């Protein structure tokens, strides 16, 4: 189904912004560690290597510092995109849940 508004229930905090964290990392072990880190910060997986959720400015800096530290000198890319309320409201999504 294509919707203008996603079923994602992002808890809102007055001191946080919705953020999308994505990464492209070839090392399976490091990729798993970064996925676990995202989950530890309450982010929701939206793709295999993409997470979304509310993060304060301090948590944005902290999760990036920790993710970069986990990657170390290995090849890879990690990006964090803060998304404004207006832009988030305009998002579009197509989602077909897996069959039971």
Secondary structure, DSSP 8 states (H G I E B T S, - for coil): -EESS-S------TTEEEEEEEEEE--HHHHHHHHHHHHHTT-EEEETTEEEEEEEHHHHHHHHHHHHHHHTTSSEEEEEEEE-HHHHHT--EE------
